C-alpha cells in the first residue's frame, strides 16, 4: 500500500518538468495524498496526478515512494488501477 512518484522528467506547462503520482492500492489513498500535498483536483488524469517538479521533494518527505517511471507503471498495472485512455 503505497503512493508512488516518478522523477520529474516530462516537459509541461510553465517550462517545468512533471512527475506522475499514483497509488498501488486505491484511488482514495491517492486523492487523500494529493490533498495533503496541496495538488488541485484538476491535476488528476484517469489514474494519476500530474505534479510539477516543485512539489517532488515535498511529496517524498510526506511519504511518497520515489520509483522509476517503469516501476511506477508496472506497479500501477499490477494493482488493477490503471485506466487507459479510450480512443474514439
N, CA and C of each residue as an Amber inpcrd file, in Angstrom:
protein
   264
   0.8580000  -1.1660000   0.0000000   0.0000000   0.0000000   0.0000000
   0.9080000   1.2340000   0.0000000   1.0230000   1.8740000  -1.1970000
   1.9470000   2.9970000  -1.3090000   1.4630000   4.0290000  -2.3120000
   1.8890000   5.2450000  -2.0630000   1.7950000   6.2870000  -3.0790000
   3.1760000   6.3710000  -3.7020000   3.2090000   6.3780000  -5.0100000
   4.4640000   6.3540000  -5.7630000   4.6110000   7.6350000  -6.5670000
   5.8580000   8.0590000  -6.7840000   6.1190000   9.2140000  -7.6310000
   7.3490000   8.9080000  -8.4910000   7.2520000   9.2250000  -9.7740000
   8.4100000   9.0370000 -10.6440000   9.1880000  10.3530000 -10.7580000
  10.4090000  10.3070000 -11.2690000  11.2220000  11.5250000 -11.3540000
  10.5750000  12.5700000 -12.2680000  10.7530000  13.8360000 -11.9580000
  10.2210000  14.8780000 -12.8450000  11.0100000  14.8900000 -14.1540000
  10.4170000  14.3160000 -15.1870000  11.1170000  14.1630000 -16.4620000
  10.2560000  14.5320000 -17.6620000   8.9940000  14.8420000 -17.4330000
   8.0650000  15.0830000 -18.5310000   7.8610000  16.5850000 -18.7100000
   8.2440000  17.1380000 -19.8640000   8.0550000  18.5830000 -20.0960000
   6.5750000  18.9450000 -20.0560000   6.2820000  20.0910000 -19.4540000
   4.8940000  20.5030000 -19.3440000   4.7530000  22.0070000 -19.2540000
   3.5900000  22.4360000 -18.8150000   3.3010000  23.8690000 -18.7260000
   4.2930000  24.6250000 -17.8530000   4.4190000  25.8960000 -18.1460000
   5.2620000  26.8280000 -17.4040000   6.7400000  26.4730000 -17.4460000
   7.1370000  25.6750000 -18.4380000   8.5370000  25.3230000 -18.5940000
   9.0630000  24.3930000 -17.5130000   8.1630000  23.7310000 -16.7810000
   8.5700000  22.8310000 -15.7010000   8.5980000  21.3870000 -16.1820000
   9.3370000  20.5670000 -15.4530000   9.2780000  19.1240000 -15.6570000
   8.2360000  18.5750000 -14.6860000   7.5770000  17.4930000 -15.0980000
   6.4520000  16.9690000 -14.3260000   6.6620000  15.5020000 -13.9880000
   6.0830000  15.1070000 -12.8660000   6.0910000  13.7250000 -12.3760000
   4.6680000  13.1850000 -12.3940000   4.5750000  11.8700000 -12.2380000
   3.2800000  11.2140000 -12.0670000   3.1930000  10.7160000 -10.6320000
   2.0470000  10.9210000 -10.0260000   1.7770000  10.4810000  -8.6610000
   0.6550000   9.4600000  -8.7400000   0.8960000   8.2290000  -8.2430000
  -0.1020000   7.1610000  -8.2980000  -0.1520000   6.4300000  -6.9600000
  -1.1820000   5.6230000  -6.7950000  -1.2700000   4.7020000  -5.6620000
  -1.2900000   3.2880000  -6.2300000  -0.6560000   2.3690000  -5.5190000
  -0.7290000   0.9690000  -5.9420000  -1.7490000   0.1910000  -5.1060000
  -2.6120000   0.9610000  -4.3720000  -3.6320000   0.2570000  -3.5940000
  -5.0440000   0.8100000  -3.7640000  -5.1900000   2.1530000  -3.8540000
  -6.5510000   2.6790000  -4.0300000  -6.5300000   4.1210000  -4.5320000
  -7.5310000   4.4480000  -5.3060000  -7.6730000   5.8150000  -5.7970000
  -7.9830000   6.7510000  -4.6290000  -8.7070000   6.2510000  -3.6230000
  -8.9920000   7.0580000  -2.4380000  -7.7200000   7.4800000  -1.7230000
  -6.7770000   6.5400000  -1.5780000  -5.4800000   6.8550000  -0.9690000
  -4.7610000   7.9270000  -1.7940000  -4.8210000   7.8020000  -3.1030000
  -4.1750000   8.7680000  -3.9920000  -4.7800000  10.1560000  -3.8230000
  -6.1100000  10.2450000  -3.8250000  -6.7720000  11.5450000  -3.6580000
  -6.4370000  12.1700000  -2.3010000  -6.4130000  11.3540000  -1.2500000
  -6.0960000  11.8700000   0.0870000  -4.6660000  12.4120000   0.1310000
  -3.7440000  11.7040000  -0.4950000  -2.3530000  12.1580000  -0.5020000
  -2.2130000  13.4460000  -1.3120000  -2.8750000  13.5040000  -2.4520000
  -2.8170000  14.7130000  -3.2870000  -3.3640000  15.9190000  -2.5270000
  -4.4310000  15.7170000  -1.7640000  -4.9900000  16.7970000  -0.9470000
  -3.9780000  17.2460000   0.0990000  -3.3580000  16.2960000   0.7780000
  -2.3280000  16.6040000   1.7680000  -1.1690000  17.3810000   1.1410000
  -0.8270000  17.0200000  -0.0800000   0.2750000  17.6580000  -0.8050000
  -0.1100000  19.0360000  -1.3470000  -1.4240000  19.2980000  -1.4330000
  -1.8920000  20.5770000  -1.9600000  -2.0380000  20.5980000  -3.4680000
  -2.1690000  19.4230000  -4.0580000  -2.3300000  19.3040000  -5.5100000
  -3.8140000  19.4740000  -5.8340000  -4.1540000  20.3630000  -6.7670000
  -5.5710000  20.5930000  -7.0810000  -6.2030000  19.4090000  -7.8210000
  -7.5050000  19.2100000  -7.6270000  -8.2090000  18.1120000  -8.2960000
  -8.0590000  18.1310000  -9.8220000  -7.8920000  19.2950000 -10.4040000
  -7.7730000  19.3720000 -11.8750000  -6.5100000  18.6720000 -12.3910000
  -5.5550000  18.3770000 -11.5080000  -4.3210000  17.6940000 -11.9050000
  -4.5140000  16.1800000 -12.0390000  -5.7020000  15.6720000 -11.6690000
  -5.9880000  14.2340000 -11.7600000  -6.3460000  13.8640000 -13.1850000
  -5.7390000  12.7800000 -13.6880000  -5.9940000  12.3170000 -15.0480000
  -6.1790000  10.7980000 -15.0340000  -7.4130000  10.3430000 -14.9770000
  -7.8390000   8.9440000 -15.0170000  -7.3350000   8.0810000 -13.8560000
  -6.0140000   7.9920000 -13.6540000  -5.4600000   7.0980000 -12.6320000
  -4.2180000   7.6730000 -11.9490000  -3.9260000   8.9260000 -12.2420000
  -2.7280000   9.5480000 -11.6820000  -2.9010000  11.0640000 -11.5870000
  -2.0180000  11.6710000 -10.8320000  -1.9190000  13.1280000 -10.8090000
  -0.6360000  13.5150000 -11.5190000  -0.7100000  14.5720000 -12.3110000
   0.4900000  15.1870000 -12.8770000   0.9190000  16.2700000 -11.8950000
   2.1520000  16.1800000 -11.4090000   2.6300000  17.1470000 -10.4240000
   3.9440000  17.7650000 -10.8970000   4.1250000  19.0610000 -10.6720000
   5.3320000  19.7330000 -11.1390000   6.5380000  19.3860000 -10.2640000
   7.6930000  19.5910000 -10.8470000   8.9430000  19.3150000 -10.1390000
   9.0460000  20.0710000  -8.8150000   8.3360000  21.1670000  -8.7000000
   8.3960000  21.9860000  -7.4850000   7.7950000  21.2900000  -6.2610000
   7.0230000  20.2250000  -6.4470000   6.4510000  19.5100000  -5.3030000
   7.0620000  18.1240000  -5.1020000   7.9920000  17.7330000  -5.9490000
   8.5770000  16.3870000  -5.8730000   9.1780000  16.1020000  -4.4940000
  10.0670000  16.9460000  -4.0270000  10.7370000  16.7050000  -2.7410000
   9.7430000  16.6640000  -1.5870000   8.7610000  17.5470000  -1.6170000
   7.7540000  17.5590000  -0.5460000   6.9410000  16.2690000  -0.5670000
   6.6170000  15.7810000  -1.7620000   5.8680000  14.5280000  -1.8700000
   6.6590000  13.3840000  -1.2310000   7.9490000  13.3430000  -1.4890000
   8.7860000  12.2910000  -0.9020000   8.8560000  12.4610000   0.6200000
   9.0080000  13.6980000   1.0760000   9.0470000  13.9480000   2.5280000
   7.7480000  13.5220000   3.2170000   6.6340000  13.6470000   2.5100000
   5.3310000  13.2670000   3.0750000   5.0540000  11.7670000   2.9630000
   5.9660000  11.0350000   2.3000000   5.8190000   9.5880000   2.2630000
   5.6660000   8.9400000   0.9060000   5.6510000   9.7160000  -0.1710000
   5.5820000   9.1000000  -1.4950000   6.8840000   8.3440000  -1.7510000
   6.7700000   7.1750000  -2.3170000   7.9360000   6.3540000  -2.6180000
   8.4900000   6.7330000  -3.9940000   9.7390000   7.2240000  -4.0570000
  10.3090000   7.5590000  -5.3590000  10.6940000   6.2800000  -6.1110000
  10.1830000   6.1590000  -7.3250000  10.4580000   4.9860000  -8.1590000
  10.6930000   5.4630000  -9.5920000  11.2540000   4.6020000 -10.4080000
  11.4250000   4.9300000 -11.8200000  10.0610000   4.9580000 -12.5000000
  10.0120000   5.5760000 -13.6560000   8.7510000   5.6160000 -14.4170000
   8.3070000   4.2070000 -14.7790000   9.2500000   3.3470000 -15.0930000
   8.9220000   1.9620000 -15.4440000   8.3200000   1.2250000 -14.2460000
   8.9450000   1.3950000 -13.0680000   8.4350000   0.7560000 -11.8520000
   7.0440000   1.2820000 -11.4990000   6.8410000   2.5790000 -11.6520000
   5.5380000   3.1860000 -11.3710000   4.4640000   2.5390000 -12.2410000
   4.7300000   2.4220000 -13.5330000   3.7450000   1.8320000 -14.4440000
   3.5300000   0.3530000 -14.1340000   4.6010000  -0.3730000 -13.8620000
   4.4910000  -1.7960000 -13.5370000   3.6030000  -2.0120000 -12.3190000
   3.8250000  -1.2170000 -11.2800000   3.0360000  -1.3750000 -10.0480000
   1.6030000  -0.8840000 -10.2200000   1.4040000   0.1440000 -11.0260000
   0.0500000   0.6140000 -11.3090000  -0.7330000  -0.4560000 -12.0720000
  -0.1120000  -1.0550000 -13.0610000  -0.7640000  -2.1290000 -13.8160000
  -1.0820000  -3.3170000 -12.9090000  -0.1230000  -3.7170000 -12.0720000
  -0.3180000  -4.8630000 -11.1770000  -1.4390000  -4.6130000 -10.1700000
  -1.6560000  -3.3600000  -9.8110000  -2.6920000  -3.0220000  -8.8320000
  -4.1020000  -3.1330000  -9.4020000  -4.2030000  -3.1180000 -10.7250000
  -5.5160000  -3.1350000 -11.3660000  -6.1680000  -1.7620000 -11.4370000
  -5.4380000  -0.7120000 -11.0500000  -5.9970000   0.6430000 -11.0460000
  -5.7140000   1.4210000 -12.3320000  -4.9720000   0.8450000 -13.2510000
  -4.6340000   1.5470000 -14.4980000  -5.8960000   1.7480000 -15.3210000
  -6.1080000   2.9790000 -15.7580000  -7.2540000   3.3060000 -16.6210000
  -6.7110000   3.9050000 -17.9020000  -6.7260000   3.1320000 -18.9400000
  -6.2030000   3.5860000 -20.2260000  -7.1350000   4.5980000 -20.8830000
  -6.5300000   5.4510000 -21.6730000  -7.3020000   6.4440000 -22.4150000
  -8.1210000   5.7310000 -23.4780000  -9.3970000   6.0620000 -23.5720000
 -10.2830000   5.4650000 -24.5790000 -10.0930000   6.2060000 -25.8810000
  -9.7930000   5.4530000 -26.9120000  -9.6080000   6.0720000 -28.2340000
 -10.9200000   5.9920000 -29.0170000 -11.2740000   7.0990000 -29.6660000
 -12.5520000   7.1060000 -30.4140000 -12.5390000   6.1980000 -31.6210000
